[in-house]
Amino acid sequence: MTARTRILILLTAVAVLAAVALASVLHASARADRRDRTRAGGPAVAPGPVTLTGHGRMVFRNMAWGPHRDELTTVPAAAPSGPRTASGVKCLRFHAAAGTGVCLQAVHGPVSDTYRALILDARLKERARYDVPGIPSRARVSPTGHFAAWTAFVGGDSYAGTDFSTRAAIVDTRTGRLIPTLESFRIVKDGRRHRAADVNFWGVTFAADDRTFYATLATGGSTYLVRGDLRTRTVTTLHGNVECPSLSPDGTRVAYKKRVKGLPEDAPWRLYVLDLRTMRETPLAETRSVDDQALWRDDHTVVYALPGDYGADLYTVPADGTGTARRLLTAGLSPAFPGRTTS
């Protein structure tokens, strides 16, 4: 092969790579343009003030296509299908209580994305920020607003399989003191100290005493509901086959997703409620697989997300096993009812 031929091959290869890169950029640009374009038939969304103090309001991540996609929006809790007010603050996951919010965001870089957690005040102004070591998946604020928690995937990207690793963090929103991982806590399993290299935590939910929390512990191929103590830095197993717990406002029950035998490997869960006094499980009326950390709207109803035309829709179902599941609103994710002490 002559030098001229080698040069021609090199120039051809460079031209092909440049064309592929240009096509990728144009495709990404067109896709971004489609994301920013409002689609007919979708919910009405307009910019305006959003706060975390109003009673009777619902705040959530707007999933409708258009310029306000991924922004925190608000609607009256009694009229969730009405027009939405968009804040301009974008979050992947969000929760709020007592005038404090936690917003998990992606920071888009030239090569890869990084992630962060913002602690927000009642007007959605940033009070503090923390690095998040992976893809955000869960977020919670305590009923008092004094603590916030988040979970991120640091290996793998789905709870459905077994090949994943998570990191759960808790921060005191008053002092800024961060517990970067619950893996530093002492684990008591079946009455004994438990040490293992495969420990994972996710899905923190708080009680109202600024001390107690609940979460999922995975170890040895099984999952457990654990009760945590922020003062003694200890977690204790309570019940098996519990994922993404959510504590009821009265502190007596936990809504969660449970793996049920016979279901598909990529959709293995059903919603249940566990009575913490009796450890009695109640299956809820939602028959679809729910991969979300449900939220208590009040002592009688839980809210959760399911896949929809816009990415996700929000549904409700009674917490006592009766009734039927109903769609609360389309194109929404990560709800909060700031006027209520839900966790």
Order of alpha helices (4+ residues) and beta strands (2+ residues): alpha-beta-beta-beta-beta-beta-beta-beta-beta-beta-beta-beta-beta-beta-beta-beta-beta-beta-beta-beta-beta-beta-beta-beta-beta-beta-beta-beta
